[in-house]
Amino acid sequence: MDDKNSEKMLQSRLDKLGEALDDTRATSQKDAEDMIRAQGSGQAMNLAFRVLSELVAAVVVGAFIGWNIDKWLGTTPIGLIVFLTFGTAAGFWNLYRMVAVPQGKGRPK
């Protein structure tokens, strides 16, 4: 009778331990999925800030060069307009190079 009682107690303890392990596994798996999701959104934010800074920097540099050329040559808005256009085109070209998938041998798999 004592053996059956101790076996039941042991089985009960093992069942509780198994439930606790299952809960811990589920929680740690959920935490891992949340971490992966957060890293993905962090990478997206990084790309968004990089895209924004590339475009803004190219436009600002083009406008600055055009403004200084206008000041140096004494022309009014033509240098600013031309170099602002060049800066905008350069900004979009940088964005295209950033997001374009490489073709050929070095293509990631």
N, CA, C and O atoms as a Tinker XYZ file with bonds, in Angstrom:
   436  protein
     1  N      0.824000   -1.180000    0.000000    73     2
     2  CA     0.000000    0.000000    0.000000    64     1     3
     3  C      0.873000    1.249000    0.000000    63     2     4     5
     4  O      0.542000    2.239000   -0.653000    81     3
     5  N      1.964000    1.207000    0.716000    73     3     6
     6  CA     2.860000    2.355000    0.786000    64     5     7
     7  C      3.519000    2.615000   -0.566000    63     6     8     9
     8  O      3.749000    3.767000   -0.933000    81     7
     9  N      3.828000    1.529000   -1.320000    73     7    10
    10  CA     4.441000    1.673000   -2.645000    64     9    11
    11  C      3.492000    2.359000   -3.625000    63    10    12    13
    12  O      3.907000    3.217000   -4.403000    81    11
    13  N      2.206000    1.972000   -3.582000    73    11    14
    14  CA     1.238000    2.583000   -4.484000    64    13    15
    15  C      1.069000    4.066000   -4.185000    63    14    16    17
    16  O      0.954000    4.876000   -5.105000    81    15
    17  N      1.052000    4.421000   -2.926000    73    15    18
    18  CA     0.903000    5.810000   -2.498000    64    17    19
    19  C      2.107000    6.641000   -2.950000    63    18    20    21
    20  O      1.949000    7.756000   -3.447000    81    19
    21  N      3.309000    6.088000   -2.773000    73    19    22
    22  CA     4.502000    6.823000   -3.181000    64    21    23
    23  C      4.587000    6.925000   -4.704000    63    22    24    25
    24  O      5.074000    7.927000   -5.227000    81    23
    25  N      4.112000    5.890000   -5.427000    73    23    26
    26  CA     4.100000    5.963000   -6.892000    64    25    27
    27  C      3.133000    7.041000   -7.372000    63    26    28    29
    28  O      3.438000    7.775000   -8.312000    81    27
    29  N      1.970000    7.139000   -6.733000    73    27    30
    30  CA     1.004000    8.165000   -7.101000    64    29    31
    31  C      1.562000    9.560000   -6.839000    63    30    32    33
    32  O      1.387000   10.470000   -7.649000    81    31
    33  N      2.237000    9.720000   -5.696000    73    31    34
    34  CA     2.836000   11.016000   -5.373000    64    33    35
    35  C      3.933000   11.367000   -6.382000    63    34    36    37
    36  O      4.043000   12.508000   -6.833000    81    35
    37  N      4.734000   10.363000   -6.722000    73    35    38
    38  CA     5.808000   10.572000   -7.691000    64    37    39
    39  C      5.233000   10.923000   -9.069000    63    38    40    41
    40  O      5.723000   11.825000   -9.750000    81    39
    41  N      4.192000   10.196000   -9.462000    73    39    42
    42  CA     3.560000   10.468000  -10.750000    64    41    43
    43  C      2.941000   11.861000  -10.762000    63    42    44    45
    44  O      3.017000   12.567000  -11.768000    81    43
    45  N      2.332000   12.255000   -9.655000    73    43    46
    46  CA     1.740000   13.577000   -9.543000    64    45    47
    47  C      2.817000   14.665000   -9.670000    63    46    48    49
    48  O      2.619000   15.668000  -10.354000    81    47
    49  N      3.943000   14.453000   -9.010000    73    47    50
    50  CA     5.052000   15.415000   -9.088000    64    49    51
    51  C      5.613000   15.489000  -10.511000    63    50    52    53
    52  O      5.933000   16.571000  -11.003000    81    51
    53  N      5.729000   14.329000  -11.167000    73    51    54
    54  CA     6.227000   14.305000  -12.540000    64    53    55
    55  C      5.264000   15.025000  -13.495000    63    54    56    57
    56  O      5.691000   15.735000  -14.406000    81    55
    57  N      3.960000   14.829000  -13.270000    73    55    58
    58  CA     2.974000   15.525000  -14.106000    64    57    59
    59  C      3.053000   17.042000  -13.918000    63    58    60    61
    60  O      2.985000   17.792000  -14.892000    81    59
    61  N      3.196000   17.491000  -12.679000    73    59    62
    62  CA     3.323000   18.927000  -12.411000    64    61    63
    63  C      4.595000   19.489000  -13.051000    63    62    64    65
    64  O      4.587000   20.581000  -13.621000    81    63
    65  N      5.684000   18.729000  -12.948000    73    63    66
    66  CA     6.944000   19.152000  -13.547000    64    65    67
    67  C      6.820000   19.226000  -15.075000    63    66    68    69
    68  O      7.314000   20.168000  -15.696000    81    67
    69  N      6.164000   18.238000  -15.670000    73    67    70
    70  CA     5.946000   18.248000  -17.120000    64    69    71
    71  C      5.121000   19.451000  -17.558000    63    70    72    73
    72  O      5.427000   20.072000  -18.576000    81    71
    73  N      4.072000   19.787000  -16.799000    73    71    74
    74  CA     3.253000   20.955000  -17.118000    64    73    75
    75  C      4.062000   22.243000  -16.997000    63    74    76    77
    76  O      3.943000   23.144000  -17.827000    81    75
    77  N      4.885000   22.317000  -15.955000    73    75    78
    78  CA     5.721000   23.505000  -15.774000    64    77    79
    79  C      6.720000   23.645000  -16.922000    63    78    80    81
    80  O      6.960000   24.753000  -17.402000    81    79
    81  N      7.303000   22.526000  -17.365000    73    79    82
    82  CA     8.234000   22.562000  -18.496000    64    81    83
    83  C      7.535000   22.983000  -19.787000    63    82    84    85
    84  O      8.084000   23.758000  -20.571000    81    83
    85  N      6.325000   22.472000  -20.004000    73    83    86
    86  CA     5.569000   22.859000  -21.195000    64    85    87
    87  C      5.256000   24.350000  -21.190000    63    86    88    89
    88  O      5.373000   25.017000  -22.218000    81    87
    89  N      4.856000   24.874000  -20.029000    73    87    90
    90  CA     4.580000   26.308000  -19.921000    64    89    91
    91  C      5.833000   27.133000  -20.192000    63    90    92    93
    92  O      5.776000   28.153000  -20.879000    81    91
    93  N      6.957000   26.690000  -19.653000    73    91    94
    94  CA     8.218000   27.415000  -19.854000    64    93    95
    95  C      8.632000   27.386000  -21.320000    63    94    96    97
    96  O      9.084000   28.398000  -21.857000    81    95
    97  N      8.481000   26.237000  -21.970000    73    95    98
    98  CA     8.810000   26.138000  -23.400000    64    97    99
    99  C      7.931000   27.062000  -24.226000    63    98   100   101
   100  O      8.422000   27.757000  -25.115000    81    99
   101  N      6.643000   27.074000  -23.939000    73    99   102
   102  CA     5.720000   27.925000  -24.692000    64   101   103
   103  C      6.074000   29.400000  -24.497000    63   102   104   105
   104  O      6.062000   30.176000  -25.453000    81   103
   105  N      6.385000   29.780000  -23.266000    73   103   106
   106  CA     6.744000   31.168000  -22.983000    64   105   107
   107  C      8.045000   31.554000  -23.671000    63   106   108   109
   108  O      8.138000   32.634000  -24.255000    81   107
   109  N      9.054000   30.682000  -23.609000    73   107   110
   110  CA    10.337000   31.015000  -24.229000    64   109   111
   111  C     10.221000   31.040000  -25.753000    63   110   112   113
   112  O     10.899000   31.834000  -26.405000    81   111
   113  N      9.379000   30.188000  -26.328000    73   111   114
   114  CA     9.169000   30.214000  -27.776000    64   113   115
   115  C      8.464000   31.503000  -28.179000    63   114   116   117
   116  O      8.799000   32.096000  -29.204000    81   115
   117  N      7.493000   31.941000  -27.386000    73   115   118
   118  CA     6.794000   33.193000  -27.665000    64   117   119
   119  C      7.754000   34.367000  -27.548000    63   118   120   121
   120  O      7.713000   35.285000  -28.366000    81   119
   121  N      8.620000   34.346000  -26.535000    73   119   122
   122  CA     9.613000   35.405000  -26.379000    64   121   123
   123  C     10.580000   35.444000  -27.559000    63   122   124   125
   124  O     10.946000   36.522000  -28.027000    81   123
   125  N     10.992000   34.278000  -28.039000    73   123   126
   126  CA    11.901000   34.219000  -29.182000    64   125   127
   127  C     11.222000   34.777000  -30.439000    63   126   128   129
   128  O     11.844000   35.511000  -31.206000    81   127
   129  N      9.951000   34.430000  -30.647000    73   127   130
   130  CA     9.222000   34.955000  -31.806000    64   129   131
   131  C      9.066000   36.468000  -31.711000    63   130   132   133
   132  O      9.194000   37.167000  -32.716000    81   131
   133  N      8.789000   36.984000  -30.507000    73   131   134
   134  CA     8.676000   38.431000  -30.315000    64   133   135
   135  C     10.004000   39.120000  -30.602000    63   134   136   137
   136  O     10.028000   40.201000  -31.189000    81   135
   137  N     11.109000   38.502000  -30.193000    73   135   138
   138  CA    12.427000   39.084000  -30.424000    64   137   139
   139  C     12.742000   39.134000  -31.920000    63   138   140   141
   140  O     13.274000   40.128000  -32.413000    81   139
   141  N     12.412000   38.065000  -32.635000    73   139   142
   142  CA    12.643000   38.031000  -34.082000    64   141   143
   143  C     11.798000   39.091000  -34.774000    63   142   144   145
   144  O     12.269000   39.770000  -35.687000    81   143
   145  N     10.557000   39.232000  -34.342000    73   143   146
   146  CA     9.669000   40.238000  -34.919000    64   145   147
   147  C     10.206000   41.645000  -34.650000    63   146   148   149
   148  O     10.154000   42.505000  -35.530000    81   147
   149  N     10.715000   41.882000  -33.459000    73   147   150
   150  CA    11.263000   43.194000  -33.114000    64   149   151
   151  C     12.519000   43.488000  -33.929000    63   150   152   153
   152  O     12.725000   44.625000  -34.353000    81   151
   153  N     13.356000   42.481000  -34.152000    73   151   154
   154  CA    14.556000   42.688000  -34.963000    64   153   155
   155  C     14.178000   43.019000  -36.393000    63   154   156   157
   156  O     14.829000   43.848000  -37.029000    81   155
   157  N     13.146000   42.391000  -36.902000    73   155   158
   158  CA    12.686000   42.678000  -38.254000    64   157   159
   159  C     12.207000   44.110000  -38.388000    63   158   160   161
   160  O     12.518000   44.771000  -39.379000    81   159
   161  N     11.459000   44.603000  -37.414000    73   159   162
   162  CA    10.991000   45.984000  -37.483000    64   161   163
   163  C     12.143000   46.950000  -37.259000    63   162   164   165
   164  O     12.128000   48.059000  -37.792000    81   163
   165  N     13.139000   46.549000  -36.484000    73   163   166
   166  CA    14.328000   47.392000  -36.301000    64   165   167
   167  C     15.110000   47.528000  -37.593000    63   166   168   169
   168  O     15.611000   48.609000  -37.905000    81   167
   169  N     15.219000   46.453000  -38.339000    73   167   170
   170  CA    15.911000   46.505000  -39.628000    64   169   171
   171  C     15.137000   47.362000  -40.618000    63   170   172   173
   172  O     15.739000   48.076000  -41.420000    81   171
   173  N     13.828000   47.300000  -40.572000    73   171   174
   174  CA    13.012000   48.125000  -41.457000    64   173   175
   175  C     13.182000   49.606000  -41.120000    63   174   176   177
   176  O     13.277000   50.440000  -42.021000    81   175
   177  N     13.220000   49.933000  -39.836000    73   175   178
   178  CA    13.441000   51.321000  -39.427000    64   177   179
   179  C     14.815000   51.798000  -39.874000    63   178   180   181
   180  O     14.965000   52.936000  -40.320000    81   179
   181  N     15.826000   50.927000  -39.757000    73   179   182
   182  CA    17.172000   51.267000  -40.189000    64   181   183
   183  C     17.189000   51.587000  -41.678000    63   182   184   185
   184  O     17.795000   52.576000  -42.092000    81   183
   185  N     16.536000   50.767000  -42.480000    73   183   186
   186  CA    16.478000   51.002000  -43.919000    64   185   187
   187  C     15.724000   52.295000  -44.224000    63   186   188   189
   188  O     16.136000   53.053000  -45.102000    81   187
   189  N     14.633000   52.556000  -43.518000    73   187   190
   190  CA    13.852000   53.771000  -43.756000    64   189   191
   191  C     14.673000   55.017000  -43.459000    63   190   192   193
   192  O     14.644000   55.972000  -44.236000    81   191
   193  N     15.407000   55.027000  -42.346000    73   191   194
   194  CA    16.237000   56.183000  -42.022000    64   193   195
   195  C     17.371000   56.350000  -43.024000    63   194   196   197
   196  O     17.744000   57.474000  -43.361000    81   195
   197  N     17.916000   55.242000  -43.498000    73   195   198
   198  CA    18.995000   55.314000  -44.484000    64   197   199
   199  C     18.474000   55.884000  -45.801000    63   198   200   201
   200  O     19.131000   56.722000  -46.417000    81   199
   201  N     17.294000   55.433000  -46.234000    73   199   202
   202  CA    16.686000   55.939000  -47.462000    64   201   203
   203  C     16.421000   57.433000  -47.333000    63   202   204   205
   204  O     16.741000   58.201000  -48.240000    81   203
   205  N     15.846000   57.843000  -46.224000    73   203   206
   206  CA    15.535000   59.249000  -46.002000    64   205   207
   207  C     16.799000   60.101000  -46.001000    63   206   208   209
   208  O     16.832000   61.157000  -46.633000    81   207
   209  N     17.828000   59.660000  -45.307000    73   207   210
   210  CA    19.053000   60.454000  -45.224000    64   209   211
   211  C     19.763000   60.527000  -46.570000    63   210   212   213
   212  O     20.326000   61.569000  -46.905000    81   211
   213  N     19.751000   59.446000  -47.350000    73   211   214
   214  CA    20.374000   59.467000  -48.681000    64   213   215
   215  C     19.684000   60.492000  -49.577000    63   214   216   217
   216  O     20.350000   61.283000  -50.245000    81   215
   217  N     18.367000   60.480000  -49.591000    73   215   218
   218  CA    17.619000   61.373000  -50.466000    64   217   219
   219  C     17.773000   62.834000  -50.029000    63   218   220   221
   220  O     18.029000   63.710000  -50.856000    81   219
   221  N     17.616000   63.087000  -48.747000    73   219   222
   222  CA    17.711000   64.460000  -48.249000    64   221   223
   223  C     19.123000   65.005000  -48.444000    63   222   224   225
   224  O     19.285000   66.159000  -48.840000    81   223
   225  N     20.139000   64.201000  -48.176000    73   223   226
   226  CA    21.523000   64.669000  -48.322000    64   225   227
   227  C     21.829000   65.027000  -49.771000    63   226   228   229
   228  O     22.459000   66.052000  -50.030000    81   227
   229  N     21.396000   64.206000  -50.712000    73   227   230
   230  CA    21.676000   64.490000  -52.119000    64   229   231
   231  C     20.988000   65.777000  -52.563000    63   230   232   233
   232  O     21.590000   66.577000  -53.279000    81   231
   233  N     19.748000   65.990000  -52.154000    73   231   234
   234  CA    19.022000   67.198000  -52.546000    64   233   235
   235  C     19.657000   68.434000  -51.912000    63   234   236   237
   236  O     19.825000   69.455000  -52.578000    81   235
   237  N     20.008000   68.348000  -50.638000    73   235   238
   238  CA    20.609000   69.489000  -49.941000    64   237   239
   239  C     21.971000   69.836000  -50.547000    63   238   240   241
   240  O     22.270000   71.012000  -50.756000    81   239
   241  N     22.788000   68.841000  -50.827000    73   239   242
   242  CA    24.104000   69.104000  -51.420000    64   241   243
   243  C     23.943000   69.730000  -52.802000    63   242   244   245
   244  O     24.652000   70.680000  -53.131000    81   243
   245  N     23.021000   69.214000  -53.617000    73   243   246
   246  CA    22.780000   69.806000  -54.931000    64   245   247
   247  C     22.316000   71.246000  -54.828000    63   246   248   249
   248  O     22.777000   72.096000  -55.590000    81   247
   249  N     21.420000   71.534000  -53.909000    73   247   250
   250  CA    20.935000   72.901000  -53.727000    64   249   251
   251  C     22.055000   73.815000  -53.244000    63   250   252   253
   252  O     22.151000   74.958000  -53.691000    81   251
   253  N     22.898000   73.335000  -52.345000    73   251   254
   254  CA    24.002000   74.139000  -51.822000    64   253   255
   255  C     24.998000   74.477000  -52.933000    63   254   256   257
   256  O     25.439000   75.621000  -53.046000    81   255
   257  N     25.349000   73.491000  -53.743000    73   255   258
   258  CA    26.286000   73.732000  -54.846000    64   257   259
   259  C     25.672000   74.723000  -55.844000    63   258   260   261
   260  O     26.349000   75.654000  -56.282000    81   259
   261  N     24.416000   74.532000  -56.200000    73   259   262
   262  CA    23.752000   75.440000  -57.139000    64   261   263
   263  C     23.662000   76.851000  -56.606000    63   262   264   265
   264  O     23.871000   77.809000  -57.350000    81   263
   265  N     23.357000   76.994000  -55.339000    73   263   266
   266  CA    23.258000   78.323000  -54.732000    64   265   267
   267  C     24.617000   79.020000  -54.744000    63   266   268   269
   268  O     24.706000   80.210000  -55.046000    81   267
   269  N     25.681000   78.271000  -54.412000    73   267   270
   270  CA    27.021000   78.868000  -54.422000    64   269   271
   271  C     27.473000   79.228000  -55.834000    63   270   272   273
   272  O     28.134000   80.250000  -56.017000    81   271
   273  N     27.139000   78.428000  -56.823000    73   271   274
   274  CA    27.488000   78.757000  -58.212000    64   273   275
   275  C     26.730000   80.009000  -58.653000    63   274   276   277
   276  O     27.302000   80.867000  -59.325000    81   275
   277  N     25.466000   80.124000  -58.290000    73   275   278
   278  CA    24.702000   81.338000  -58.603000    64   277   279
   279  C     25.330000   82.562000  -57.961000    63   278   280   281
   280  O     25.432000   83.621000  -58.581000    81   279
   281  N     25.746000   82.410000  -56.725000    73   279   282
   282  CA    26.366000   83.523000  -56.010000    64   281   283
   283  C     27.691000   83.918000  -56.660000    63   282   284   285
   284  O     27.997000   85.104000  -56.783000    81   283
   285  N     28.466000   82.934000  -57.071000    73   283   286
   286  CA    29.793000   83.179000  -57.648000    64   285   287
   287  C     29.688000   83.799000  -59.047000    63   286   288   289
   288  O     30.432000   84.720000  -59.382000    81   287
   289  N     28.750000   83.279000  -59.864000    73   287   290
   290  CA    28.614000   83.771000  -61.233000    64   289   291
   291  C     27.665000   84.961000  -61.352000    63   290   292   293
   292  O     27.640000   85.620000  -62.391000    81   291
   293  N     26.897000   85.242000  -60.328000    73   291   294
   294  CA    25.967000   86.361000  -60.358000    64   293   295
   295  C     24.662000   86.049000  -61.086000    63   294   296   297
   296  O     23.896000   86.959000  -61.404000    81   295
   297  N     24.411000   84.792000  -61.348000    73   295   298
   298  CA    23.141000   84.412000  -61.966000    64   297   299
   299  C     22.115000   84.216000  -60.853000    63   298   300   301
   300  O     22.466000   84.009000  -59.692000    81   299
   301  N     20.851000   84.286000  -61.229000    73   299   302
   302  CA    19.858000   84.208000  -60.165000    64   301   303
   303  C     19.454000   82.777000  -59.830000    63   302   304   305
   304  O     20.070000   82.195000  -58.937000    81   303
   305  N     18.481000   82.177000  -60.469000    73   303   306
   306  CA    18.104000   80.847000  -59.983000    64   305   307
   307  C     18.558000   79.682000  -60.856000    63   306   308   309
   308  O     18.302000   78.528000  -60.511000    81   307
   309  N     19.221000   79.951000  -61.970000    73   307   310
   310  CA    19.479000   78.868000  -62.912000    64   309   311
   311  C     20.417000   77.801000  -62.338000    63   310   312   313
   312  O     20.165000   76.608000  -62.512000    81   311
   313  N     21.479000   78.202000  -61.668000    73   311   314
   314  CA    22.400000   77.226000  -61.062000    64   313   315
   315  C     21.713000   76.415000  -59.980000    63   314   316   317
   316  O     21.911000   75.205000  -59.874000    81   315
   317  N     20.897000   77.099000  -59.170000    73   315   318
   318  CA    20.159000   76.407000  -58.109000    64   317   319
   319  C     19.205000   75.379000  -58.696000    63   318   320   321
   320  O     19.121000   74.255000  -58.201000    81   319
   321  N     18.494000   75.751000  -59.737000    73   319   322
   322  CA    17.530000   74.831000  -60.353000    64   321   323
   323  C     18.244000   73.632000  -60.968000    63   322   324   325
   324  O     17.820000   72.490000  -60.792000    81   323
   325  N     19.339000   73.902000  -61.695000    73   323   326
   326  CA    20.063000   72.822000  -62.365000    64   325   327
   327  C     20.653000   71.848000  -61.347000    63   326   328   329
   328  O     20.477000   70.636000  -61.470000    81   327
   329  N     21.347000   72.374000  -60.347000    73   327   330
   330  CA    21.995000   71.477000  -59.392000    64   329   331
   331  C     21.007000   70.855000  -58.408000    63   330   332   333
   332  O     21.270000   69.779000  -57.871000    81   331
   333  N     19.886000   71.510000  -58.167000    73   331   334
   334  CA    18.832000   70.892000  -57.372000    64   333   335
   335  C     18.265000   69.690000  -58.121000    63   334   336   337
   336  O     17.961000   68.660000  -57.518000    81   335
   337  N     18.124000   69.828000  -59.436000    73   335   338
   338  CA    17.668000   68.709000  -60.261000    64   337   339
   339  C     18.696000   67.581000  -60.251000    63   338   340   341
   340  O     18.339000   66.411000  -60.116000    81   339
   341  N     19.981000   67.939000  -60.393000    73   339   342
   342  CA    21.039000   66.921000  -60.337000    64   341   343
   343  C     21.057000   66.220000  -58.975000    63   342   344   345
   344  O     21.217000   65.002000  -58.902000    81   343
   345  N     20.894000   66.983000  -57.911000    73   343   346
   346  CA    20.889000   66.394000  -56.570000    64   345   347
   347  C     19.721000   65.448000  -56.368000    63   346   348   349
   348  O     19.876000   64.382000  -55.773000    81   347
   349  N     18.548000   65.834000  -56.864000    73   347   350
   350  CA    17.380000   64.967000  -56.759000    64   349   351
   351  C     17.583000   63.684000  -57.559000    63   350   352   353
   352  O     17.251000   62.594000  -57.092000    81   351
   353  N     18.133000   63.822000  -58.774000    73   351   354
   354  CA    18.403000   62.631000  -59.585000    64   353   355
   355  C     19.432000   61.731000  -58.903000    63   354   356   357
   356  O     19.288000   60.508000  -58.906000    81   355
   357  N     20.457000   62.326000  -58.327000    73   355   358
   358  CA    21.474000   61.535000  -57.627000    64   357   359
   359  C     20.873000   60.831000  -56.413000    63   358   360   361
   360  O     21.224000   59.687000  -56.125000    81   359
   361  N     19.975000   61.500000  -55.706000    73   359   362
   362  CA    19.307000   60.875000  -54.568000    64   361   363
   363  C     18.477000   59.676000  -54.975000    63   362   364   365
   364  O     18.520000   58.633000  -54.322000    81   363
   365  N     17.727000   59.819000  -56.044000    73   363   366
   366  CA    16.928000   58.685000  -56.515000    64   365   367
   367  C     17.804000   57.568000  -57.064000    63   366   368   369
   368  O     17.473000   56.391000  -56.914000    81   367
   369  N     18.915000   57.922000  -57.698000    73   367   370
   370  CA    19.840000   56.896000  -58.189000    64   369   371
   371  C     20.425000   56.106000  -57.016000    63   370   372   373
   372  O     20.557000   54.885000  -57.093000    81   371
   373  N     20.775000   56.803000  -55.935000    73   371   374
   374  CA    21.283000   56.116000  -54.734000    64   373   375
   375  C     20.233000   55.188000  -54.144000    63   374   376   377
   376  O     20.559000   54.087000  -53.701000    81   375
   377  N     18.985000   55.619000  -54.133000    73   375   378
   378  CA    17.906000   54.769000  -53.609000    64   377   379
   379  C     17.730000   53.539000  -54.485000    63   378   380   381
   380  O     17.532000   52.434000  -53.979000    81   379
   381  N     17.802000   53.728000  -55.793000    73   379   382
   382  CA    17.674000   52.591000  -56.698000    64   381   383
   383  C     18.793000   51.582000  -56.464000    63   382   384   385
   384  O     18.544000   50.378000  -56.405000    81   383
   385  N     20.016000   52.067000  -56.332000    73   383   386
   386  CA    21.147000   51.163000  -56.083000    64   385   387
   387  C     21.005000   50.453000  -54.744000    63   386   388   389
   388  O     21.448000   49.315000  -54.594000    81   387
   389  N     20.392000   51.115000  -53.777000    73   387   390
   390  CA    20.236000   50.526000  -52.453000    64   389   391
   391  C     19.251000   49.358000  -52.455000    63   390   392   393
   392  O     19.469000   48.365000  -51.761000    81   391
   393  N     18.187000   49.468000  -53.217000    73   391   394
   394  CA    17.140000   48.446000  -53.173000    64   393   395
   395  C     17.185000   47.472000  -54.338000    63   394   396   397
   396  O     16.451000   46.484000  -54.337000    81   395
   397  N     18.029000   47.726000  -55.332000    73   395   398
   398  CA    18.103000   46.841000  -56.494000    64   397   399
   399  C     18.739000   45.512000  -56.107000    63   398   400   401
   400  O     19.697000   45.466000  -55.335000    81   399
   401  N     18.190000   44.438000  -56.656000    73   399   402
   402  CA    18.731000   43.105000  -56.408000    64   401   403
   403  C     19.885000   42.881000  -57.375000    63   402   404   405
   404  O     19.712000   43.054000  -58.581000    81   403
   405  N     21.064000   42.500000  -56.873000    73   403   406
   406  CA    22.193000   42.284000  -57.776000    64   405   407
   407  C     21.938000   41.106000  -58.705000    63   406   408   409
   408  O     21.360000   40.098000  -58.298000    81   407
   409  N     22.361000   41.234000  -59.927000    73   407   410
   410  CA    22.167000   40.193000  -60.934000    64   409   411
   411  C     23.488000   39.483000  -61.197000    63   410   412   413
   412  O     24.559000   40.054000  -60.992000    81   411
   413  N     23.409000   38.248000  -61.648000    73   411   414
   414  CA    24.622000   37.535000  -62.067000    64   413   415
   415  C     25.216000   36.656000  -61.001000    63   414   416   417
   416  O     24.516000   36.090000  -60.161000    81   415
   417  N     26.554000   36.553000  -61.059000    73   415   418
   418  CA    27.280000   35.607000  -60.216000    64   417   419
   419  C     27.183000   35.915000  -58.717000    63   418   420   421
   420  O     27.019000   35.002000  -57.908000    81   419
   421  N     27.282000   37.175000  -58.350000    73   419   422
   422  CA    27.299000   37.541000  -56.937000    64   421   423
   423  C     25.942000   37.637000  -56.298000    63   422   424   425
   424  O     25.815000   38.153000  -55.188000    81   423
   425  N     24.930000   37.154000  -56.970000    73   423   426
   426  CA    23.556000   37.247000  -56.475000    64   425   427
   427  C     23.365000   36.379000  -55.232000    63   426   428   429
   428  O     23.708000   35.197000  -55.251000    81   427
   429  N     22.812000   36.961000  -54.127000    73   427   430
   430  CA    22.582000   36.154000  -52.927000    64   429   431
   431  C     21.484000   35.129000  -53.147000    63   430   432   433
   432  O     20.545000   35.360000  -53.909000    81   431
   433  N     21.610000   34.002000  -52.479000    73   431   434
   434  CA    20.626000   32.916000  -52.636000    64   433   435
   435  C     19.724000   32.816000  -51.457000    63   434   436
   436  O     18.842000   31.958000  -51.426000    81   435
